[in-house]
């Protein structure tokens, strides 16, 4: 898992994963909540898709 950090730039906070800026928000509390939520989602095991069709189908693009 990547290391997340929150950096203040002016009046905004930037969420970073490693050295990559990911998201800009207006409050530190909101940035911290987003980092926590993302970390929890990344720790969850993916749902088993064995024998299941996707819930949203995708049509093939038309070639002209």
ChimeraX commands (.cxc) that place a marker at each C-alpha (Angstrom):
marker #1 position 0.00,0.00,0.00 radius 0.5
marker #1 position 1.20,3.49,-0.77 radius 0.5
marker #1 position 2.10,6.03,1.86 radius 0.5
marker #1 position -0.44,8.85,1.99 radius 0.5
marker #1 position 0.25,12.37,3.17 radius 0.5
marker #1 position -1.63,15.65,3.46 radius 0.5
marker #1 position 0.17,18.84,2.46 radius 0.5
marker #1 position -1.14,22.37,2.96 radius 0.5
marker #1 position -0.73,24.64,-0.07 radius 0.5
marker #1 position -2.11,28.10,0.52 radius 0.5
marker #1 position -5.60,27.72,1.94 radius 0.5
marker #1 position -6.12,24.21,0.51 radius 0.5
marker #1 position -4.95,20.73,1.45 radius 0.5
marker #1 position -3.51,18.29,-1.10 radius 0.5
marker #1 position -3.70,14.53,-0.53 radius 0.5
marker #1 position -0.63,12.78,-1.90 radius 0.5
marker #1 position 0.15,9.11,-2.51 radius 0.5
marker #1 position 3.91,8.90,-2.42 radius 0.5
marker #1 position 5.05,11.93,-4.41 radius 0.5
marker #1 position 1.92,12.07,-6.60 radius 0.5
marker #1 position -0.77,14.66,-5.82 radius 0.5
marker #1 position -4.16,12.96,-5.91 radius 0.5
marker #1 position -6.80,15.33,-4.60 radius 0.5
marker #1 position -7.24,18.92,-3.41 radius 0.5
marker #1 position -9.77,19.78,-0.67 radius 0.5
marker #1 position -10.57,22.82,1.46 radius 0.5
marker #1 position -10.29,21.30,4.96 radius 0.5
marker #1 position -7.74,19.10,6.70 radius 0.5
marker #1 position -10.53,17.13,8.37 radius 0.5
marker #1 position -12.04,16.26,4.99 radius 0.5
marker #1 position -8.61,15.25,3.63 radius 0.5
marker #1 position -7.96,12.98,6.62 radius 0.5
marker #1 position -11.39,11.33,6.25 radius 0.5
marker #1 position -10.76,10.64,2.55 radius 0.5
marker #1 position -7.35,9.09,3.27 radius 0.5
marker #1 position -8.88,6.88,5.97 radius 0.5
marker #1 position -11.74,5.79,3.69 radius 0.5
marker #1 position -9.33,5.01,0.83 radius 0.5
marker #1 position -7.06,2.95,3.10 radius 0.5
marker #1 position -10.06,0.93,4.35 radius 0.5
marker #1 position -11.26,0.26,0.80 radius 0.5
marker #1 position -7.80,-0.90,-0.29 radius 0.5
marker #1 position -7.66,-3.37,2.62 radius 0.5
marker #1 position -10.94,-5.06,1.68 radius 0.5
marker #1 position -10.79,-8.28,-0.30 radius 0.5
marker #1 position -12.22,-8.06,-3.81 radius 0.5
marker #1 position -15.61,-9.68,-4.32 radius 0.5
marker #1 position -15.54,-13.04,-6.03 radius 0.5
marker #1 position -16.65,-12.69,-9.64 radius 0.5
marker #1 position -16.41,-16.38,-10.48 radius 0.5
marker #1 position -19.32,-17.31,-12.73 radius 0.5
marker #1 position -20.98,-13.93,-12.37 radius 0.5
marker #1 position -21.70,-11.43,-15.10 radius 0.5
marker #1 position -20.85,-7.75,-14.60 radius 0.5
marker #1 position -23.69,-5.71,-13.15 radius 0.5
marker #1 position -23.27,-3.10,-15.88 radius 0.5
marker #1 position -22.87,-4.30,-19.44 radius 0.5
marker #1 position -20.75,-2.49,-21.98 radius 0.5
marker #1 position -21.60,-2.28,-25.64 radius 0.5
marker #1 position -18.90,-2.71,-28.23 radius 0.5
marker #1 position -18.00,0.57,-29.98 radius 0.5
marker #1 position -19.23,0.98,-33.52 radius 0.5
marker #1 position -16.60,1.23,-36.21 radius 0.5
marker #1 position -17.43,3.47,-39.15 radius 0.5
marker link #1:1,2 radius 0.2
marker link #1:2,3 radius 0.2
marker link #1:3,4 radius 0.2
marker link #1:4,5 radius 0.2
marker link #1:5,6 radius 0.2
marker link #1:6,7 radius 0.2
marker link #1:7,8 radius 0.2
marker link #1:8,9 radius 0.2
marker link #1:9,10 radius 0.2
marker link #1:10,11 radius 0.2
marker link #1:11,12 radius 0.2
marker link #1:12,13 radius 0.2
marker link #1:13,14 radius 0.2
marker link #1:14,15 radius 0.2
marker link #1:15,16 radius 0.2
marker link #1:16,17 radius 0.2
marker link #1:17,18 radius 0.2
marker link #1:18,19 radius 0.2
marker link #1:19,20 radius 0.2
marker link #1:20,21 radius 0.2
marker link #1:21,22 radius 0.2
marker link #1:22,23 radius 0.2
marker link #1:23,24 radius 0.2
marker link #1:24,25 radius 0.2
marker link #1:25,26 radius 0.2
marker link #1:26,27 radius 0.2
marker link #1:27,28 radius 0.2
marker link #1:28,29 radius 0.2
marker link #1:29,30 radius 0.2
marker link #1:30,31 radius 0.2
marker link #1:31,32 radius 0.2
marker link #1:32,33 radius 0.2
marker link #1:33,34 radius 0.2
marker link #1:34,35 radius 0.2
marker link #1:35,36 radius 0.2
marker link #1:36,37 radius 0.2
marker link #1:37,38 radius 0.2
marker link #1:38,39 radius 0.2
marker link #1:39,40 radius 0.2
marker link #1:40,41 radius 0.2
marker link #1:41,42 radius 0.2
marker link #1:42,43 radius 0.2
marker link #1:43,44 radius 0.2
marker link #1:44,45 radius 0.2
marker link #1:45,46 radius 0.2
marker link #1:46,47 radius 0.2
marker link #1:47,48 radius 0.2
marker link #1:48,49 radius 0.2
marker link #1:49,50 radius 0.2
marker link #1:50,51 radius 0.2
marker link #1:51,52 radius 0.2
marker link #1:52,53 radius 0.2
marker link #1:53,54 radius 0.2
marker link #1:54,55 radius 0.2
marker link #1:55,56 radius 0.2
marker link #1:56,57 radius 0.2
marker link #1:57,58 radius 0.2
marker link #1:58,59 radius 0.2
marker link #1:59,60 radius 0.2
marker link #1:60,61 radius 0.2
marker link #1:61,62 radius 0.2
marker link #1:62,63 radius 0.2
marker link #1:63,64 radius 0.2
view
